Amino acid sequence: MSYSKGVCQHCGGHIAFPSEGAGQTISCPHCQWDTVLSVKRAPSVEISGGAASQKRVSIAFGIAAALVAVMGIVVLLFLKQTPPESQPPQQPVAVSTNITPAPPAKPVVEPDPWHGLKAGKISLEKSGDGRVVHAVGTVRNTSDHQRFGVKVELDVLDAQGKKIGSATDYAQMIEPGKEWKFKALVTDRNADSAKIAAIKEQE
């Protein structure tokens, strides 16, 4: 006689019974409840698949695609913000030092037509009644020796700057570094100014 194994429908206890008794109702030896004898079968495993599995796969692919897109945007922004590679420093250009220096500037030499005798500003002075006019000015001896027989010659000018006469004065000697104040008589009444024409020294 062959036996089969089953379980109680109430307590799940294992029940051994003759195979011919399958389908009969008996009192469970464990819980005393009535149960139908049935052969114990291996629990069926439900394999998930179909629409649910496809949905999960689609979600996974969607997430992956979104991540790839975000990474692409980040890379583009990084490339835009990254400054271009700096160019390698240029080698210094060799400068030739064999340059002929410019000659020093020549000092400005003031003209000295009368060899150390320098005339100052000249003005016209009238006497009290205005009838007598003198051309008054100075001559300085800038040399280091005495000057003898110094004669000053003046050009007398009118208001338009035209020469209308001349005047002279004379000094016997001018010491080195000293100044001679001359006073030359002007005879022309239309005289407006005077200027140095020459300064001569007795030879």
PyMOL commands that set and color helices and strands:
alter all, ss='L'
color gray80, all
select helices_A, chain A and resi 19-21+50-81
alter helices_A, ss='H'
color red, helices_A
select strands_A, chain A and resi 3-7+14-18+25-27+34-36+117-119+123-126+133-141+147-157+163-174+179-186+193-201
alter strands_A, ss='S'
color yellow, strands_A
deselect
rebuild
show_as cartoon
